[in-house]
Amino acid sequence: MTVAPIAQAQSDELIAAANAEGRLSTIALPHDWCGYGEVIAGFKAKYPDIEVNELNPDAGSADELEAVRANKGNTGPQAPDVLDVGLSFGPAAQEEGLLQPYQVSTWDTIPADAKDAEGHWYGDYYGVMSFLVNTDLVENVPTSFADLLKPEYAGMVALAGDPRASNQAILAVMAAGMARGAEPGEAAAQAGLEYFAELNAAGNFVPVIGKAGTLAQGTTPIVIEWDYNALSSRDTLAGNPPVEVVVPSDAVLAGVYVQAISAYAPNPNAAKLWMEYLYSDEGQLGWLAGYCHPIRFNDLVANDAVPAELLEALPPAEAYEAAVFPTLDQVNANNAAVVAGWDSVVGANVQ
């Protein structure tokens, strides 16, 4: 069994080794996702000798793993050093040998059920599935998955990714199944696929990847996505058009994302330094400023490390009280069923 090396927090040796590499290649980190724009800027300011090379910001979790596979022998900038993927993708990548273990210096403050004991992957933040609604075009704001099936939402409802590859979209399908009373996992996946088949047959589903731009243009007036992405879009749109962010009443699904270092990282020390930054108080608060609940949230609150204005910017706490955190097995079972069944059950080519 491989034992993960214990990190020395931003030690002089690690900083020197990372600076010598001089580059960090990230992937799938849009600047409006979870406050990543400011997080990346913070890392650059702290370590100016390291160039941050941002690959394919709009990639999904499956695309990230494919990028590692495709660049195993590549030491150039197209090989990602670090990954940020949905919970089910971490163990899958570990089993395939795509990850190298590393334990950050704040390791003990990451909940045990949100990390691999050896350090191959570790939870970074979580959010809940929500609806982002263009209230210029949607007269009655839907408050549940059941509402979205109503005729008044014809040609309005979209996912924020391709449910055959995007963790966000795959879990949106599970949330829809949970809204129908199914248990998280394969049962919710099947119920969710049937729900989207109905939504598609009714003409309500739009097979376009929903973003702030498509919502503003009217192509996708209702987008099902993580609350932090919806809240970020609300800020970006700044009232043009006016939007509302809704946590659906019939299913509050919480989703955890995880970080990992590629086993083939050309810049492993820069990757470790990046992880040290992300799991420091500064990095964790950067995610919170982007409306994500960082994985060390409870530890930060217990130590009075969270500024009041950051807590006040989040939706009301009661919206999260019913949140369900599926187990890793449930997430994996859902993932497999949704990816395998989307084309045959729903038949909508999301792109």
C-alpha positions as a printed Julia matrix, in Angstrom:
351×3 Matrix{Float64}:
   0.0    0.0     0.0
   1.31   3.43   -0.95
   1.36   5.88    1.94
   0.76   9.52    1.07
   3.57  11.89    1.98
   2.68  14.36    4.7
   2.74  17.89    3.34
   4.92  20.61    4.79
   2.68  23.66    4.46
   4.13  26.01    1.88
   7.6   24.99    3.09
  10.58  26.8     1.61
  11.62  23.54   -0.05
   8.24  23.03   -1.72
   8.06  26.65   -2.88
  11.59  26.45   -4.29
  10.81  23.19   -6.11
   7.55  24.6    -7.51
   9.28  27.8    -8.63
  11.92  25.71  -10.4
   9.15  23.99  -12.39
   7.68  27.39  -13.11
   4.29  26.24  -14.36
   1.0   24.77  -13.16
  -1.5   23.39  -15.67
  -5.1   23.41  -14.43
  -8.15  22.16  -16.32
 -11.9   22.75  -16.2
 -11.77  25.81  -13.95
 -14.1   28.53  -15.32
 -13.48  31.8   -13.51
 -17.16  32.17  -12.6
 -17.31  28.69  -11.02
 -17.01  28.75   -7.24
 -15.0   31.96   -7.24
 -12.14  30.32   -9.14
 -11.19  33.55  -10.92
 -10.21  35.18   -7.64
  -8.73  31.96   -6.26
  -6.41  31.65   -9.27
  -5.53  35.34   -9.0
  -4.7   34.84   -5.32
  -2.37  31.95   -6.11
  -0.64  33.95   -8.84
  -0.12  36.91   -6.5
   1.33  34.67   -3.79
   3.58  32.71   -6.18
   4.41  35.04   -9.08
   7.19  32.8   -10.4
   4.67  30.1   -11.35
   2.77  30.51  -14.62
  -0.8   29.21  -14.35
  -1.7   27.53  -17.63
  -5.49  27.14  -17.81
  -6.63  24.29  -20.05
 -10.2   23.96  -21.39
 -12.09  25.89  -18.67
 -15.47  24.5   -19.77
 -14.5   20.81  -19.66
 -16.51  18.29  -17.64
 -15.14  15.75  -15.16
 -14.95  12.97  -17.76
 -13.01  15.3   -20.08
 -10.48  15.94  -17.3
  -9.73  12.24  -16.89
  -9.46  11.83  -20.65
  -6.93  14.69  -20.74
  -4.77  12.8   -18.2
  -5.01   9.58  -20.22
  -4.21  11.33  -23.5
  -1.15  13.09  -22.09
   0.51  10.35  -20.04
   3.8   10.75  -21.86
   3.53  14.48  -22.43
   5.61  16.8   -20.25
   4.36  19.9   -22.06
   1.61  22.39  -21.2
  -1.23  20.23  -22.55
  -0.86  17.74  -19.68
  -2.97  18.74  -16.65
  -1.19  18.72  -13.31
  -4.29  18.97  -11.13
  -7.93  17.95  -11.34
 -11.2   19.19   -9.84
 -13.85  16.51  -10.48
 -17.17  15.25   -9.19
 -17.06  12.89   -6.22
 -17.59   9.71   -8.24
 -14.74  10.54  -10.62
 -12.08  10.63   -7.87
 -12.19   6.94   -6.91
 -12.6    5.94  -10.56
  -9.45   7.84  -11.5
  -7.62   6.36   -8.51
  -8.58   2.82   -9.49
  -7.29   3.49  -13.0
  -3.94   4.71  -11.62
  -4.39   8.27  -12.85
  -3.76   9.95   -9.47
  -0.82  10.39   -7.1
  -1.36  10.68   -3.34
  -0.7   13.85   -1.39
  -1.89  15.04    2.01
  -2.08  18.81    2.53
  -1.0   20.27    5.85
  -4.65  20.91    6.86
  -5.48  17.25    6.14
  -6.94  16.51    9.57
  -9.6   19.23    9.15
 -11.03  17.6     6.0
 -13.88  15.27    7.03
 -12.87  11.62    6.81
 -15.85  10.67    4.67
 -14.85  13.28    2.07
 -11.36  12.02    1.27
  -9.33   8.96    0.32
  -7.38   7.86    3.4
  -4.13   7.74    1.41
  -4.64  11.15   -0.18
  -5.38  10.25   -3.8
  -8.43  12.58   -3.77
 -10.02  14.91   -1.23
 -13.22  16.94   -1.04
 -12.87  20.63   -1.81
 -16.34  22.23   -1.71
 -20.03  21.46   -2.04
 -23.27  23.09   -3.12
 -26.9   22.14   -3.73
 -28.79  21.75   -7.0
 -30.86  24.81   -7.85
 -32.76  26.58  -10.62
 -31.51  29.82  -12.19
 -34.55  31.58  -13.65
 -34.76  34.52  -16.06
 -37.72  36.39  -14.55
 -38.05  38.62  -17.62
 -39.2   35.56  -19.56
 -40.62  33.32  -16.84
 -43.75  34.81  -15.3
 -44.27  32.21  -12.58
 -40.98  31.12  -11.04
 -40.94  27.31  -10.6
 -40.25  26.13   -7.07
 -39.94  22.37   -7.68
 -38.93  19.78  -10.25
 -42.6   18.89  -10.54
 -43.36  22.47  -11.63
 -40.95  22.23  -14.58
 -43.27  19.74  -16.31
 -46.05  22.35  -16.59
 -46.95  23.49  -20.14
 -46.05  27.1   -19.32
 -42.36  26.12  -19.3
 -42.31  24.84  -22.9
 -38.89  25.32  -24.51
 -37.39  26.76  -21.33
 -35.59  24.14  -19.22
 -31.93  23.24  -19.67
 -29.1   21.46  -17.89
 -25.72  23.13  -17.32
 -23.8   20.3   -18.96
 -24.03  17.12  -21.02
 -25.43  14.39  -18.72
 -23.2   11.84  -20.42
 -20.04  13.62  -19.25
 -20.77  16.47  -16.84
 -20.91  15.68  -13.11
 -23.2   18.66  -12.55
 -25.71  17.42  -15.12
 -25.45  13.78  -14.0
 -26.37  14.79  -10.45
 -29.18  17.04  -11.7
 -30.75  13.86  -13.09
 -30.45  12.2    -9.68
 -32.02  15.24   -8.01
 -35.0   14.99  -10.37
 -35.37  11.32   -9.47
 -35.14  12.09   -5.75
 -37.9   14.67   -6.24
 -40.12  11.75   -7.24
 -39.34   9.91   -4.04
 -36.61   7.59   -5.32
 -33.66   6.71   -3.12
 -30.34   8.32   -4.13
 -28.36   6.02   -6.4
 -29.54   3.79   -9.22
 -33.22   4.15   -8.29
 -33.04   7.94   -8.46
 -31.06   7.73  -11.7
 -33.79   5.65  -13.35
 -36.54   7.89  -12.0
 -34.57  10.94  -13.1
 -34.05   9.6   -16.62
 -37.8    8.95  -16.87
 -38.45  12.49  -15.62
 -36.21  14.02  -18.3
 -37.79  11.77  -20.95
 -41.16  13.27  -19.96
 -39.71  16.79  -19.88
 -38.27  16.23  -23.36
 -41.46  14.69  -24.75
 -43.45  17.62  -23.39
 -41.22  20.03  -25.29
 -40.02  21.73  -22.11
 -36.42  20.47  -22.27
 -33.88  22.41  -24.33
 -30.86  20.28  -25.41
 -28.44  23.2   -25.06
 -25.81  23.5   -22.3
 -27.22  26.31  -20.17
 -25.01  29.24  -19.13
 -25.53  32.85  -18.06
 -25.29  33.89  -21.71
 -27.9   31.44  -23.03
 -30.18  32.33  -20.12
 -29.88  36.05  -20.87
 -30.48  35.48  -24.6
 -33.64  33.51  -23.85
 -32.36  30.24  -25.32
 -32.45  28.58  -21.88
 -34.58  30.73  -19.51
 -34.39  28.1   -16.74
 -31.08  26.35  -15.99
 -30.69  23.52  -13.49
 -27.27  23.93  -11.87
 -25.32  24.17   -8.62
 -26.38  27.05   -6.39
 -22.92  28.61   -6.46
 -22.94  28.78  -10.25
 -26.45  30.24  -10.24
 -25.51  32.86   -7.62
 -22.36  33.75   -9.54
 -24.42  34.21  -12.71
 -26.84  36.4   -10.75
 -23.93  38.66   -9.85
 -22.51  38.63  -13.38
 -25.85  39.5   -14.99
 -26.42  42.27  -12.42
 -30.12  42.61  -13.18
 -29.83  42.37  -16.97
 -31.93  40.3   -17.08
 -33.31  39.97  -13.55
 -32.98  36.43  -12.24
 -34.06  34.37   -9.28
 -32.16  31.47   -7.71
 -34.41  28.73   -6.34
 -33.51  25.71   -4.21
 -36.26  23.27   -5.27
 -38.67  22.25   -2.54
 -38.96  18.61   -3.61
 -35.24  17.67   -3.68
 -32.25  19.36   -2.04
 -29.29  17.43   -3.39
 -25.84  18.36   -2.09
 -22.86  17.55   -4.27
 -19.21  17.36   -3.27
 -16.35  17.95   -5.7
 -12.84  16.65   -5.1
  -9.27  17.71   -5.9
  -6.48  15.43   -7.05
  -3.0   15.52   -8.56
  -2.38  13.68  -11.8
  -0.09  10.68  -11.53
   1.57  12.02  -14.7
   1.78  15.68  -13.61
   4.74  17.36  -15.37
   4.87  19.83  -12.46
   4.17  17.79   -9.3
   5.63  20.32   -6.87
   3.61  23.19   -8.31
   0.6   20.87   -8.04
   1.3   20.25   -4.35
   1.76  23.95   -3.7
  -1.57  24.62   -5.44
  -3.24  22.12   -3.13
  -1.64  23.73   -0.09
  -3.07  27.07   -1.22
  -6.56  25.69   -1.89
  -6.78  24.06    1.55
  -5.35  27.02    3.47
  -7.81  29.37    5.16
  -7.19  31.87    2.36
  -8.04  29.4    -0.39
 -11.07  28.02    1.41
 -12.47  31.51    1.98
 -11.9   32.23   -1.71
 -14.36  29.47   -2.56
 -16.81  30.74    0.05
 -16.68  34.17   -1.58
 -17.74  32.32   -4.76
 -20.83  30.96   -2.92
 -19.41  27.46   -2.39
 -19.34  25.8     0.99
 -15.64  24.86    1.36
 -14.94  21.39    2.74
 -13.26  22.91    5.83
 -16.3   25.16    6.45
 -17.1   23.79    9.91
 -13.49  24.11   11.0
 -13.3   27.7     9.72
 -16.53  28.65   11.51
 -15.38  27.0    14.75
 -12.23  29.1    14.62
 -14.08  32.35   13.79
 -12.2   32.52   10.5
 -15.22  33.4     8.34
 -16.0   37.1     7.79
 -19.66  37.91    8.56
 -20.24  39.43    5.12
 -19.4   36.12    3.43
 -22.0   34.26    5.5
 -24.59  36.96    4.81
 -24.1   36.68    1.03
 -25.27  33.05    0.99
 -28.92  31.99    0.59
 -30.85  31.52    3.86
 -29.52  28.65    5.92
 -32.96  27.04    6.1
 -32.8   26.36    2.34
 -30.0   23.91    3.1
 -31.51  22.17    6.11
 -33.07  19.41    4.02
 -29.89  18.8     2.03
 -29.14  15.17    1.25
 -25.46  14.12    0.86
 -25.45  10.89   -1.16
 -22.83   8.3    -0.3
 -19.99   7.6    -2.71
 -21.61   4.28   -3.68
 -24.88   6.07   -4.44
 -23.1    8.7    -6.52
 -21.21   6.0    -8.44
 -24.38   3.98   -9.07
 -26.2    7.09  -10.28
 -23.3    8.09  -12.5
 -23.15   4.72  -14.22
 -26.92   4.51  -14.77
 -27.28   8.07  -16.1
 -24.34   7.86  -18.5
 -25.47   4.45  -19.79
 -29.17   5.3   -20.04
 -29.43   8.92  -21.2
 -29.35   8.25  -24.95
 -31.78   5.34  -24.88
 -34.23   6.7   -22.29
 -34.15  10.47  -22.97
 -32.62  10.65  -26.43
 -31.73  14.36  -26.31
 -28.26  15.25  -27.6
 -27.17  17.98  -25.19
 -24.39  20.16  -26.57
